[in-house]
């Protein structure tokens, strides 16, 4: 079914009319059919309010001679059936006594139309206000968030972590150049290096090298001192892709609302124009024209009032859509900025870790040099210590009273 369609048989010749006297059908009839859509409130699984677009198809014929009317209403629930029953008891024009003549039947037809037409103007205001509140909840956070400042706290933390180990003083305070192992100066250089190792090496190392485990502690300490900057960065974590999906859902919902109200407005305009047109036709019953002029004027006014209400709602929806479009643009920009900042933080973290690994490698190199020095010292003193220990062990006895070389040294054979 299209939004609206109508036809009549006022200009049809009498012999071509389909007359059924037993059913009160003269063949002279006016037929309208239209499709309306409106909102109906529902409840979700979590007892939240949901808004659903429902359709209603109406088919109506009115016999212009006998006043008999046929109504066919197609709707998914019994809402309209209950309203028609309530209207038949509340409005005198829908009572059986008021439909004794042709004019009364026509008036009842107009009232029944209004029961259907007023349905398409319901709940729009509450629905628009509810959606506006939900959109405002998401966009207010984006519009008031302080995210424009550079997060200096994190940058400073990573910078400090990556530069503390770049001191010019080495792990054991050795120069970076290779030690000159010239034989005349070997003993002097070895002793000086060992002395420097014992007296200064370890204390300097503890002050200049940043352990791997100290980076989180350093970051926490910096966060405590730079709380404002860190908070500005942490605000970005409150923006999620789920909220972007909600905004897109609201945008699609508002688009469908605007389309539905425009279609309803078009259908209402066609209904009013069709009744105004048939009223001016020559074959239209004079009895209806004489007694129902005020009722038709009231019917047209009420339709126009519904149309004006729909136009107001359409204006509200368009304004809300423009605001939502700007908000989505802002929100998308914030998410892009968030991704950039996260990428920057990971880049700085990776750079800091790389520099720390470089520092560890540098420290390992210096420790290797120190081990070489210790090895050289050990090799220098080990022969003398071995000889002294050997002669002091009692395996060899020096006979100071010996008169020749063969008797000067006595070996204890049982010790071997």
Buried (B, 14 or more C-beta within 10 A) or exposed (E): EEBBBBEBBBEBEEEEBEEEEEEEBBBBBBBBBBBBBBBBEEEEEEEEEEBEBBEBEBBBBBBBBBBBBEBEBEBEEEBBEEBBEEBBEEBEBBEEEBBEEBBBBBBBBBBBBBBBBBBBBEBBBEBBEBBBEBBBEBBEBBEEBEBEEEBBBBBBBBBBBBEBBEEEEBBBBBEEEEBEEEEEEBEEBBEEBBEBBEEEBEEBBEEBBBEEEBBEEBBEEBBEEBEEBBBBBBBBEEBEEEBBEBBEEBBEBBEEBBBBBBBBBBBBBBBBBBBEEBBEEEEBBEBBBEBBEEBBEBBBEBBEEBBEBBEEBBEBBEEBBEBBEEBBEBBEEBBEBBEEBEEBBEEBBEBBBEBBEEBBEBBEBBBEBBEEBBEBBEEEEEEEEEEEEEEEEEEEEEEEEEEEEEEEEEEEEEEE
